[in-house]
Amino acid sequence: MQNLLETMELADQVGLDVFALGEHHRPDFISSAPAVILAAAAARTQSIRLSSAVTVLSSDDPVRVFQSFATLDLISHGRAEIMAGRGSFIESFPLFGYDLKDYNELFSEKLDLLLQIREHERVTWSGKHRPALDNQGVYPRPVQNPLPVWIAVGGTPESVIRAGTLGLPLALAIIGGLPEQFAPLVELYYRAAQHSGHDPSQLRFSINSHGYIADERQQAIDEAFPPFALMMNKIGRERGWPGMTRQQFEASCTLRGANFVGSPDDIIEKILFQHEIFGHHRLLLQLSVGTIPHDKMMHAIELLGTKVAPVVRAEIASRTAKPVE
């Protein structure tokens, strides 16, 4: 936990824009209560935005989610965000008494309630999976109005359409395949938004991917592959996927692969390559798939903040008037 908090402090110190923390309920992850950890980071940082990645809204209570992140927003003086998703793991469903057969219905219903709470201090609402609210107040209220809510998706068209229809910012996970294969989903997002009366130019869009940075490309690949393969192969055994080979991993680290693994120059080139495809406003990199030694993780964050981000910001600013994170 102390190592995690140190990485969040360093990300702030080197000028990164966002630190996002996932919600997991497994023995190999420490962040089952992201809002608590983010609140600890809020007291130790100055400028960085603090987000979940993701809040598994389907198995949580939207009232408590809003209260937790509104509280975080107050502690951080307006730096909190919620990234809501259905999650890539299923442990939270039996843990909190939900049935996986209600997977889609749970998320739709709870997202509706979360947005109602965000919009109104007092809420009247009824649904199938949670007791109704009858003109009840939800407190505290955040500094930001509205409190940012992003929709995180793994590549299903229905989820992309939902985000666009609601006019909410979209976080698209690209952790496999060729990036250009995801371009039609982005177009679908903007079309759905426009069809629902939202101005696409006002929407924000993020790419979320795996990555790791070291001083040299080969060093980054050599250091990242063993923990990456250990974690991904463990998950693969649970889900019936084939094992990952070194050859497959190295292919994923090339310019058109999904993983941002390499030297600072490699990462800069890849970010700008994908920006030509998507024109996105934010890139979130999960810099540890599996356990990377703490000193190497700190160095990767330092490289991202001091070597990669300034070059990317300057280059994209020269191309467009849109800021990038």
C-alpha positions in Angstrom: 0.0 0.0 0.0 2.8 2.4 0.8 4.4 1.6 -2.5 1.2 2.4 -4.3 0.8 5.7 -2.5 4.4 6.6 -3.4 3.7 6.0 -7.1 0.7 8.3 -6.8 2.7 11.0 -5.2 5.4 10.7 -7.8 2.9 10.9 -10.7 1.7 14.2 -9.3 5.3 15.5 -8.8 6.4 14.8 -12.4 3.3 16.5 -13.8 1.1 13.7 -15.0 -2.6 14.6 -15.3 -4.5 11.6 -14.0 -4.0 8.7 -11.7 -6.7 6.0 -12.0 -7.1 3.0 -9.7 -9.1 -0.1 -10.4 -11.5 -2.0 -8.1 -10.7 -5.7 -7.6 -11.7 -8.3 -5.1 -8.9 -10.9 -5.7 -5.8 -11.8 -3.6 -3.5 -10.5 -6.2 -4.8 -6.9 -6.1 -4.8 -4.6 -3.1 -7.4 -2.0 -4.3 -10.8 -3.4 -3.3 -11.7 0.1 -1.9 -10.3 2.6 -4.5 -12.0 5.7 -3.1 -10.3 5.2 0.3 -6.9 4.9 -1.4 -7.5 7.8 -3.7 -8.5 9.9 -0.6 -5.2 9.1 1.0 -3.5 10.2 -2.2 -5.6 13.4 -2.3 -4.0 14.5 1.0 -0.5 13.8 -0.4 -0.9 15.4 -3.9 -1.5 18.8 -5.3 -2.7 18.8 -8.9 -3.3 15.3 -10.3 -6.8 14.1 -11.0 -7.9 11.0 -9.1 -10.2 8.5 -10.8 -11.4 4.9 -10.4 -10.6 2.6 -13.3 -13.1 1.2 -12.9 -15.8 1.4 -10.3 -17.7 -1.9 -10.8 -21.0 -0.1 -10.6 -23.1 -3.3 -11.3 -22.2 -4.8 -7.9 -22.1 -1.5 -5.9 -24.7 0.9 -4.6 -24.8 4.2 -6.6 -25.7 6.2 -3.5 -22.5 5.0 -1.7 -20.5 5.4 -4.9 -21.6 9.0 -5.2 -21.0 9.8 -1.5 -17.5 8.3 -1.6 -16.4 10.2 -4.7 -18.2 13.4 -3.6 -16.2 13.1 -0.4 -13.0 12.5 -2.4 -13.8 15.6 -4.4 -14.1 17.7 -1.3 -10.8 16.3 0.1 -9.0 16.9 -3.2 -10.5 20.3 -3.9 -12.3 19.2 -7.1 -10.0 16.5 -8.5 -12.2 13.4 -8.3 -13.7 11.4 -11.1 -15.7 8.2 -11.4 -15.0 5.8 -14.2 -17.9 3.5 -14.2 -17.8 0.1 -15.9 -19.0 -3.5 -15.6 -15.5 -4.7 -14.8 -13.3 -7.4 -16.3 -13.6 -9.8 -13.3 -16.7 -11.3 -11.7 -15.7 -11.8 -8.1 -17.7 -8.8 -6.8 -21.0 -10.3 -8.0 -21.2 -13.3 -5.6 -19.3 -11.3 -2.9 -22.1 -8.7 -2.8 -25.0 -11.0 -3.6 -25.7 -10.3 -7.2 -26.5 -12.7 -10.0 -24.4 -12.7 -13.2 -27.4 -13.3 -15.3 -28.4 -9.7 -14.4 -25.0 -8.4 -15.6 -26.3 -5.9 -18.2 -29.5 -5.0 -16.4 -27.6 -4.2 -13.2 -25.3 -1.8 -14.9 -28.0 0.1 -16.9 -30.2 0.5 -13.8 -27.4 1.6 -11.5 -25.9 4.0 -14.0 -29.3 5.6 -14.3 -29.5 6.1 -10.6 -25.9 7.4 -10.3 -26.7 10.1 -12.9 -29.9 11.0 -11.2 -28.0 11.5 -8.0 -25.4 13.6 -9.8 -28.0 15.8 -11.3 -30.3 16.3 -8.3 -29.7 16.7 -4.6 -33.0 15.1 -3.8 -33.9 12.0 -5.7 -37.1 10.1 -6.5 -36.3 6.8 -8.2 -37.3 3.2 -8.4 -35.8 0.1 -10.0 -35.6 -3.6 -9.8 -32.3 -4.2 -8.0 -32.3 -1.6 -5.3 -34.9 -0.1 -2.9 -36.6 3.0 -4.2 -35.8 6.5 -3.2 -38.7 8.9 -2.4 -37.5 12.5 -2.5 -34.4 11.6 -0.4 -31.3 13.8 -0.3 -27.9 12.4 -1.1 -24.9 14.1 0.7 -22.3 15.4 0.6 -22.4 17.3 -2.7 -19.1 17.6 -4.6 -17.0 20.6 -5.5 -17.4 19.9 -9.2 -20.9 20.3 -10.6 -21.3 17.9 -12.2 -19.0 15.3 -10.8 -17.2 13.8 -13.8 -18.5 10.3 -14.7 -16.7 8.4 -17.5 -18.0 5.2 -19.1 -15.4 2.5 -19.4 -15.9 -0.1 -22.1 -14.1 -3.1 -23.4 -15.1 -2.9 -27.0 -18.8 -3.9 -27.2 -20.8 -1.7 -29.5 -23.8 -1.5 -27.1 -21.6 0.0 -24.4 -20.2 2.5 -26.8 -23.6 3.5 -28.0 -24.8 3.9 -24.3 -22.0 6.4 -23.6 -22.7 8.4 -26.7 -26.4 8.4 -26.1 -25.9 9.7 -22.6 -23.3 12.3 -23.7 -20.8 10.9 -21.2 -17.0 10.7 -21.8 -15.8 7.3 -23.1 -12.8 5.3 -21.9 -12.0 2.5 -24.4 -9.8 -0.3 -23.3 -7.4 -1.5 -26.0 -5.4 -4.4 -24.5 -5.2 -6.6 -27.6 -5.4 -6.6 -31.4 -4.6 -3.7 -33.8 -5.6 -0.2 -32.7 -7.2 0.6 -36.0 -9.7 -2.2 -35.5 -11.2 0.0 -32.7 -11.7 3.1 -34.9 -15.3 2.1 -36.0 -16.3 2.0 -32.3 -15.1 5.5 -31.8 -17.1 6.6 -34.9 -20.1 4.8 -33.5 -19.7 6.7 -30.2 -19.7 10.1 -31.8 -22.6 9.2 -34.1 -24.7 8.0 -31.2 -23.9 11.2 -29.3 -24.9 13.4 -32.2 -28.1 11.4 -32.9 -29.1 12.0 -29.2 -28.5 15.8 -29.5 -25.0 16.0 -28.0 -22.3 18.1 -29.5 -19.5 15.6 -30.4 -16.9 18.3 -30.2 -17.6 18.7 -26.5 -17.1 15.0 -25.6 -13.9 13.6 -24.2 -12.5 10.2 -25.2 -9.7 8.1 -23.6 -7.7 5.1 -24.6 -6.8 2.8 -21.7 -3.9 0.3 -22.4 -1.2 -1.7 -20.7 2.4 -0.5 -20.8 5.8 -0.2 -19.2 8.7 2.2 -19.8 12.5 1.8 -19.3 15.5 3.7 -20.6 16.0 1.2 -23.5 13.4 -0.7 -25.6 14.9 -4.2 -25.0 15.3 -3.5 -21.3 11.6 -2.6 -21.1 10.5 -5.8 -22.9 12.8 -8.0 -20.8 11.6 -6.5 -17.5 7.9 -6.4 -18.4 7.4 -9.8 -20.0 7.8 -12.2 -17.0 5.3 -10.5 -14.7 3.0 -9.7 -17.6 3.0 -13.3 -18.8 2.6 -14.7 -15.2 -0.5 -12.5 -14.7 -2.1 -12.9 -18.1 -1.5 -16.7 -18.2 -3.1 -17.0 -14.7 -6.2 -15.2 -15.9 -6.1 -17.2 -19.1 -6.2 -20.4 -17.2 -9.3 -19.2 -15.4 -11.0 -18.1 -18.6 -9.8 -20.8 -21.1 -7.4 -18.6 -23.0 -4.2 -20.0 -24.5 -0.9 -19.0 -22.9 1.1 -16.0 -24.0 4.4 -16.5 -25.7 7.4 -14.2 -25.7 7.0 -13.8 -29.5 3.3 -12.7 -29.0 4.3 -10.3 -26.3 7.1 -8.7 -28.4 4.6 -8.4 -31.3 2.2 -6.5 -29.1 5.0 -4.0 -28.2 5.5 -3.0 -31.9 4.1 0.2 -33.2 0.7 -1.3 -34.2 0.5 -3.6 -31.2 -1.7 -3.0 -28.2 1.0 -2.7 -25.5 2.9 0.5 -24.8 6.2 -1.2 -23.8 9.5 0.4 -24.7 11.8 3.4 -24.4 10.4 6.9 -24.0 10.9 7.5 -27.7 9.0 4.3 -28.5 6.1 5.3 -26.3 6.0 8.9 -27.8 5.9 7.4 -31.3 3.1 5.0 -30.4 1.0 7.6 -28.6 1.2 10.0 -31.6 0.5 7.1 -34.0 -2.7 6.2 -32.2 -3.6 9.9 -31.9 -3.6 10.0 -35.7 -6.2 7.2 -35.6 -8.4 8.4 -32.8 -7.8 12.0 -32.0 -8.3 11.1 -28.3 -7.9 13.5 -25.4 -6.4 11.1 -22.8 -4.2 8.1 -22.6 -4.2 6.0 -19.4 -1.4 3.4 -19.1 -1.6 0.6 -16.6 2.2 0.4 -16.0 2.1 -2.8 -14.1 0.6 -6.0 -15.4 1.8 -8.3 -12.7 4.3 -7.2 -10.1 7.1 -4.9 -11.2 9.8 -4.1 -8.6 9.0 -0.8 -6.9 12.1 1.1 -8.0 11.5 0.2 -11.6 7.9 1.2 -11.4 8.9 4.6 -10.0 11.4 5.1 -12.8 8.8 4.2 -15.4 6.5 6.8 -13.9 9.3 9.4 -13.9 10.0 8.6 -17.6 6.4 9.0 -18.5 6.1 12.3 -16.7 9.4 13.9 -17.7 10.3 12.4 -21.0 7.1 11.3 -22.7 4.3 13.6 -21.6 6.0 16.9 -22.4 6.8 15.8 -26.0 3.4 14.4 -26.6 1.6 17.5 -25.3 3.8 19.8 -27.4 3.3 17.8 -30.6 -0.4 17.4 -30.2 -0.8 21.1 -29.4 0.9 21.9 -32.7 -1.6 19.7 -34.5 -4.8 20.8 -32.8 -6.2 23.2 -30.3 -7.3 20.3 -28.0 -5.4 19.6 -24.8 -4.2 16.0 -24.2 -3.7 14.1 -20.9 
